[in-house]
Amino acid sequence: MKRFIHRGFLVILCLVSIGPTVVLGLSDSSSKAKEGSIVKASIPRTLYASNRSFYLLVSTSEKKEEFLRLDVVFKFTGLNQQECFERNDKVFRDVMYRLLRNQSPSKNTVKEWNTLIKEKVMGELTSKLGRCKISDIVVESVQRF
C-alpha cells in the first residue's frame, strides 16, 4: 500500500511540474506557422554591372556637330547576368547605336543623356532582352573630342 501511495504522489508531482510547461507550449504553437506551410524568404540578388563606351556624332545645330564618347554602365540583377550580357553584347550595342544616333539633346551633359537613355533605351532593351533583367542604365561621363 505504501508503494501505491508513493507512486501516486510521484505521478501527481510530475503532473504539477510538467503541466504549466505543456500548457504554455501549446499556447505558443498556435501563434507559430502551421506545419507544412511554406515560409518565403528573400533571395539576395546579385548585382552585375558592365561598362561600355559608345562613340557618336551629334549635331548641336544645323552647321555644328560634336564627336562624343558616352561611357555607359548597364546594371543587372539576377543569376547568370554576366553570361547573358556577354552573349547578347552585339544586341546591346546595336540597340544603343540605333536609338542614340539620331538624338541631339540641347546640351551634351550627363544629366540630359541619362534622361534620354532612360526614356528611350531602357524600354527597348527590356523588350528585346527581358531575360537579362536590366535594372538600370547610367551614363557615367560624356567626353567631347
PyRosetta script that sets phi, psi and omega in degrees:
from pyrosetta import init, pose_from_sequence

init()
pose = pose_from_sequence("MKRFIHRGFLVILCLVSIGPTVVLGLSDSSSKAKEGSIVKASIPRTLYASNRSFYLLVSTSEKKEEFLRLDVVFKFTGLNQQECFERNDKVFRDVMYRLLRNQSPSKNTVKEWNTLIKEKVMGELTSKLGRCKISDIVVESVQRF")
pose.set_psi(1, -38.8)
pose.set_omega(1, 178.3)
pose.set_phi(2, -62.3)
pose.set_psi(2, -37.2)
pose.set_omega(2, 179.1)
pose.set_phi(3, -63.1)
pose.set_psi(3, -43.2)
pose.set_omega(3, -178.7)
pose.set_phi(4, -62.1)
pose.set_psi(4, -43.4)
pose.set_omega(4, 178.7)
pose.set_phi(5, -67.4)
pose.set_psi(5, -41.9)
pose.set_omega(5, 179.9)
pose.set_phi(6, -61.9)
pose.set_psi(6, -44.4)
pose.set_omega(6, 178.8)
pose.set_phi(7, -66.9)
pose.set_psi(7, -40.5)
pose.set_omega(7, 178.2)
pose.set_phi(8, -61.1)
pose.set_psi(8, -42.4)
pose.set_omega(8, 178.4)
pose.set_phi(9, -62.7)
pose.set_psi(9, -40.5)
pose.set_omega(9, 178.8)
pose.set_phi(10, -65.7)
pose.set_psi(10, -39.9)
pose.set_omega(10, 179.4)
pose.set_phi(11, -64.5)
pose.set_psi(11, -43.6)
pose.set_omega(11, 179.3)
pose.set_phi(12, -64.5)
pose.set_psi(12, -42.0)
pose.set_omega(12, 178.7)
pose.set_phi(13, -61.7)
pose.set_psi(13, -41.8)
pose.set_omega(13, 179.0)
pose.set_phi(14, -65.3)
pose.set_psi(14, -43.5)
pose.set_omega(14, 179.6)
pose.set_phi(15, -62.9)
pose.set_psi(15, -38.8)
pose.set_omega(15, 179.8)
pose.set_phi(16, -67.9)
pose.set_psi(16, -38.7)
pose.set_omega(16, -178.0)
pose.set_phi(17, -79.1)
pose.set_psi(17, -32.4)
pose.set_omega(17, -177.7)
pose.set_phi(18, -89.3)
pose.set_psi(18, -26.4)
pose.set_omega(18, -175.7)
pose.set_phi(19, -51.6)
pose.set_psi(19, -53.9)
pose.set_omega(19, 179.8)
pose.set_phi(20, -61.0)
pose.set_psi(20, -34.7)
pose.set_omega(20, 178.8)
pose.set_phi(21, -64.6)
pose.set_psi(21, -43.3)
pose.set_omega(21, 179.8)
pose.set_phi(22, -66.3)
pose.set_psi(22, -43.0)
pose.set_omega(22, -179.7)
pose.set_phi(23, -63.8)
pose.set_psi(23, -44.9)
pose.set_omega(23, 178.5)
pose.set_phi(24, -65.8)
pose.set_psi(24, -38.2)
pose.set_omega(24, 178.3)
pose.set_phi(25, -64.0)
pose.set_psi(25, -38.2)
pose.set_omega(25, 178.7)
pose.set_phi(26, -68.8)
pose.set_psi(26, -37.5)
pose.set_omega(26, 180.0)
pose.set_phi(27, -69.6)
pose.set_psi(27, -32.9)
pose.set_omega(27, 177.1)
pose.set_phi(28, -71.1)
pose.set_psi(28, -33.8)
pose.set_omega(28, -176.5)
pose.set_phi(29, -69.0)
pose.set_psi(29, -23.7)
pose.set_omega(29, 178.9)
pose.set_phi(30, -71.8)
pose.set_psi(30, -27.2)
pose.set_omega(30, 179.6)
pose.set_phi(31, -85.9)
pose.set_psi(31, -15.4)
pose.set_omega(31, 179.4)
pose.set_phi(32, -80.5)
pose.set_psi(32, 167.2)
pose.set_omega(32, 178.7)
pose.set_phi(33, -64.4)
pose.set_psi(33, 145.2)
pose.set_omega(33, 179.6)
pose.set_phi(34, -67.2)
pose.set_psi(34, 151.0)
pose.set_omega(34, 180.0)
pose.set_phi(35, -65.6)
pose.set_psi(35, 133.7)
pose.set_omega(35, -179.4)
pose.set_phi(36, 91.8)
pose.set_psi(36, -7.0)
pose.set_omega(36, 178.5)
pose.set_phi(37, -78.3)
pose.set_psi(37, 155.0)
pose.set_omega(37, -177.4)
pose.set_phi(38, -97.3)
pose.set_psi(38, 128.5)
pose.set_omega(38, 176.3)
pose.set_phi(39, -103.7)
pose.set_psi(39, 120.4)
pose.set_omega(39, -178.6)
pose.set_phi(40, -96.7)
pose.set_psi(40, 131.2)
pose.set_omega(40, 176.2)
pose.set_phi(41, -120.9)
pose.set_psi(41, 149.3)
pose.set_omega(41, -179.6)
pose.set_phi(42, -71.2)
pose.set_psi(42, 140.0)
pose.set_omega(42, 177.4)
pose.set_phi(43, -95.3)
pose.set_psi(43, 128.2)
pose.set_omega(43, -178.8)
pose.set_phi(44, -63.6)
pose.set_psi(44, 133.9)
pose.set_omega(44, 180.0)
pose.set_phi(45, -88.5)
pose.set_psi(45, 133.6)
pose.set_omega(45, 175.9)
pose.set_phi(46, -87.1)
pose.set_psi(46, 138.1)
pose.set_omega(46, -178.8)
pose.set_phi(47, -106.4)
pose.set_psi(47, 128.7)
pose.set_omega(47, 176.3)
pose.set_phi(48, -123.1)
pose.set_psi(48, 134.4)
pose.set_omega(48, 178.6)
pose.set_phi(49, -129.2)
pose.set_psi(49, 141.3)
pose.set_omega(49, 179.2)
pose.set_phi(50, -133.1)
pose.set_psi(50, 135.0)
pose.set_omega(50, 179.5)
pose.set_phi(51, -96.9)
pose.set_psi(51, 136.9)
pose.set_omega(51, 174.2)
pose.set_phi(52, -138.1)
pose.set_psi(52, 149.0)
pose.set_omega(52, 175.7)
pose.set_phi(53, -111.7)
pose.set_psi(53, 138.5)
pose.set_omega(53, 178.8)
pose.set_phi(54, -125.3)
pose.set_psi(54, 133.3)
pose.set_omega(54, -179.6)
pose.set_phi(55, -106.9)
pose.set_psi(55, 126.9)
pose.set_omega(55, -175.4)
pose.set_phi(56, -133.0)
pose.set_psi(56, 148.3)
pose.set_omega(56, 171.3)
pose.set_phi(57, -106.6)
pose.set_psi(57, 110.6)
pose.set_omega(57, -172.7)
pose.set_phi(58, -114.5)
pose.set_psi(58, 132.8)
pose.set_omega(58, 177.2)
pose.set_phi(59, -89.6)
pose.set_psi(59, 124.5)
pose.set_omega(59, 179.2)
pose.set_phi(60, -92.7)
pose.set_psi(60, -25.0)
pose.set_omega(60, 174.6)
pose.set_phi(61, -150.5)
pose.set_psi(61, -174.4)
pose.set_omega(61, -177.9)
pose.set_phi(62, -63.9)
pose.set_psi(62, -34.2)
pose.set_omega(62, -176.1)
pose.set_phi(63, -107.2)
pose.set_psi(63, -11.0)
pose.set_omega(63, -173.3)
pose.set_phi(64, -113.9)
pose.set_psi(64, 133.8)
pose.set_omega(64, 176.1)
pose.set_phi(65, -128.4)
pose.set_psi(65, 148.8)
pose.set_omega(65, 177.7)
pose.set_phi(66, -123.8)
pose.set_psi(66, 140.8)
pose.set_omega(66, 175.4)
pose.set_phi(67, -96.8)
pose.set_psi(67, 121.2)
pose.set_omega(67, -173.8)
pose.set_phi(68, -120.3)
pose.set_psi(68, 152.0)
pose.set_omega(68, 168.3)
pose.set_phi(69, -119.4)
pose.set_psi(69, 120.6)
pose.set_omega(69, 176.6)
pose.set_phi(70, -103.5)
pose.set_psi(70, 122.6)
pose.set_omega(70, 173.8)
pose.set_phi(71, -95.7)
pose.set_psi(71, 114.3)
pose.set_omega(71, -172.6)
pose.set_phi(72, -116.7)
pose.set_psi(72, 139.2)
pose.set_omega(72, 175.7)
pose.set_phi(73, -112.3)
pose.set_psi(73, 124.6)
pose.set_omega(73, 174.1)
pose.set_phi(74, -97.6)
pose.set_psi(74, 127.4)
pose.set_omega(74, 179.7)
pose.set_phi(75, -112.9)
pose.set_psi(75, 134.4)
pose.set_omega(75, -176.7)
pose.set_phi(76, -126.5)
pose.set_psi(76, 151.7)
pose.set_omega(76, 171.4)
pose.set_phi(77, -127.3)
pose.set_psi(77, 145.1)
pose.set_omega(77, 178.2)
pose.set_phi(78, 122.8)
pose.set_psi(78, -178.8)
pose.set_omega(78, -178.2)
pose.set_phi(79, -87.8)
pose.set_psi(79, 146.3)
pose.set_omega(79, 174.9)
pose.set_phi(80, 57.7)
pose.set_psi(80, 32.8)
pose.set_omega(80, -177.8)
pose.set_phi(81, -74.3)
pose.set_psi(81, -30.7)
pose.set_omega(81, 177.8)
pose.set_phi(82, -63.3)
pose.set_psi(82, -44.2)
pose.set_omega(82, 178.8)
pose.set_phi(83, -63.7)
pose.set_psi(83, -41.5)
pose.set_omega(83, 179.7)
pose.set_phi(84, -63.4)
pose.set_psi(84, -43.2)
pose.set_omega(84, -179.8)
pose.set_phi(85, -66.3)
pose.set_psi(85, -45.1)
pose.set_omega(85, -178.3)
pose.set_phi(86, -66.2)
pose.set_psi(86, -34.8)
pose.set_omega(86, 179.3)
pose.set_phi(87, -69.4)
pose.set_psi(87, -30.8)
pose.set_omega(87, -177.2)
pose.set_phi(88, -110.2)
pose.set_psi(88, 25.0)
pose.set_omega(88, -176.8)
pose.set_phi(89, -58.5)
pose.set_psi(89, -40.8)
pose.set_omega(89, -179.8)
pose.set_phi(90, -66.1)
pose.set_psi(90, -35.5)
pose.set_omega(90, 178.6)
pose.set_phi(91, -67.0)
pose.set_psi(91, -42.5)
pose.set_omega(91, 177.8)
pose.set_phi(92, -59.6)
pose.set_psi(92, -48.3)
pose.set_omega(92, -179.4)
pose.set_phi(93, -63.5)
pose.set_psi(93, -42.4)
pose.set_omega(93, -179.6)
pose.set_phi(94, -61.4)
pose.set_psi(94, -47.7)
pose.set_omega(94, -179.8)
pose.set_phi(95, -63.0)
pose.set_psi(95, -43.8)
pose.set_omega(95, -179.3)
pose.set_phi(96, -61.3)
pose.set_psi(96, -49.9)
pose.set_omega(96, -178.3)
pose.set_phi(97, -66.2)
pose.set_psi(97, -40.3)
pose.set_omega(97, -178.7)
pose.set_phi(98, -63.2)
pose.set_psi(98, -40.6)
pose.set_omega(98, -178.1)
pose.set_phi(99, -83.3)
pose.set_psi(99, -25.7)
pose.set_omega(99, -176.6)
pose.set_phi(100, -92.7)
pose.set_psi(100, -18.4)
pose.set_omega(100, -173.3)
pose.set_phi(101, -66.0)
pose.set_psi(101, -27.7)
pose.set_omega(101, -179.0)
pose.set_phi(102, -100.4)
pose.set_psi(102, 8.7)
pose.set_omega(102, -179.0)
pose.set_phi(103, -87.5)
pose.set_psi(103, 141.5)
pose.set_omega(103, 175.7)
pose.set_phi(104, -146.0)
pose.set_psi(104, 85.8)
pose.set_omega(104, 177.2)
pose.set_phi(105, -66.0)
pose.set_psi(105, 156.0)
pose.set_omega(105, -177.2)
pose.set_phi(106, -62.2)
pose.set_psi(106, -37.5)
pose.set_omega(106, 174.9)
pose.set_phi(107, -126.4)
pose.set_psi(107, 139.3)
pose.set_omega(107, 179.1)
pose.set_phi(108, -87.9)
pose.set_psi(108, 69.1)
pose.set_omega(108, 179.8)
pose.set_phi(109, -108.6)
pose.set_psi(109, 161.5)
pose.set_omega(109, 179.4)
pose.set_phi(110, -60.8)
pose.set_psi(110, -42.0)
pose.set_omega(110, -178.3)
pose.set_phi(111, -61.3)
pose.set_psi(111, -45.1)
pose.set_omega(111, -179.2)
pose.set_phi(112, -68.0)
pose.set_psi(112, -40.1)
pose.set_omega(112, 178.1)
pose.set_phi(113, -66.9)
pose.set_psi(113, -37.7)
pose.set_omega(113, 176.6)
pose.set_phi(114, -60.4)
pose.set_psi(114, -46.9)
pose.set_omega(114, 179.4)
pose.set_phi(115, -61.3)
pose.set_psi(115, -45.7)
pose.set_omega(115, -178.6)
pose.set_phi(116, -63.3)
pose.set_psi(116, -44.0)
pose.set_omega(116, -178.9)
pose.set_phi(117, -67.7)
pose.set_psi(117, -40.9)
pose.set_omega(117, -179.9)
pose.set_phi(118, -66.6)
pose.set_psi(118, -33.6)
pose.set_omega(118, 179.3)
pose.set_phi(119, -73.1)
pose.set_psi(119, -46.6)
pose.set_omega(119, -169.9)
pose.set_phi(120, -96.4)
pose.set_psi(120, -45.7)
pose.set_omega(120, -169.7)
pose.set_phi(121, -83.1)
pose.set_psi(121, -39.1)
pose.set_omega(121, -175.2)
pose.set_phi(122, -57.5)
pose.set_psi(122, -47.4)
pose.set_omega(122, 179.9)
pose.set_phi(123, -64.6)
pose.set_psi(123, -40.7)
pose.set_omega(123, -179.7)
pose.set_phi(124, -65.0)
pose.set_psi(124, -45.5)
pose.set_omega(124, 179.4)
pose.set_phi(125, -66.7)
pose.set_psi(125, -37.2)
pose.set_omega(125, 179.3)
pose.set_phi(126, -65.8)
pose.set_psi(126, -38.3)
pose.set_omega(126, 179.4)
pose.set_phi(127, -71.3)
pose.set_psi(127, -36.6)
pose.set_omega(127, -180.0)
pose.set_phi(128, -78.9)
pose.set_psi(128, -39.1)
pose.set_omega(128, -174.6)
pose.set_phi(129, -127.6)
pose.set_psi(129, 57.3)
pose.set_omega(129, -178.8)
pose.set_phi(130, -62.0)
pose.set_psi(130, -29.3)
pose.set_omega(130, -178.1)
pose.set_phi(131, -71.3)
pose.set_psi(131, -15.8)
pose.set_omega(131, 179.4)
pose.set_phi(132, -83.2)
pose.set_psi(132, -10.6)
pose.set_omega(132, 173.5)
pose.set_phi(133, 51.6)
pose.set_psi(133, 65.7)
pose.set_omega(133, 177.9)
pose.set_phi(134, -74.4)
pose.set_psi(134, 124.1)
pose.set_omega(134, 179.3)
pose.set_phi(135, -95.9)
pose.set_psi(135, -29.5)
pose.set_omega(135, -178.3)
pose.set_phi(136, -164.0)
pose.set_psi(136, 152.6)
pose.set_omega(136, 172.3)
pose.set_phi(137, -128.1)
pose.set_psi(137, 125.9)
pose.set_omega(137, -176.0)
pose.set_phi(138, -129.2)
pose.set_psi(138, 131.4)
pose.set_omega(138, 173.1)
pose.set_phi(139, -86.0)
pose.set_psi(139, 117.2)
pose.set_omega(139, -179.6)
pose.set_phi(140, -82.3)
pose.set_psi(140, -41.3)
pose.set_omega(140, -179.0)
pose.set_phi(141, -152.5)
pose.set_psi(141, 155.5)
pose.set_omega(141, 175.2)
pose.set_phi(142, -126.1)
pose.set_psi(142, 120.7)
pose.set_omega(142, 179.5)
pose.set_phi(143, -118.0)
pose.set_psi(143, 135.3)
pose.set_omega(143, 178.1)
pose.set_phi(144, -100.0)
pose.set_psi(144, 141.4)
pose.set_omega(144, 177.2)
pose.set_phi(145, -116.1)
pose.dump_pdb("model.pdb")
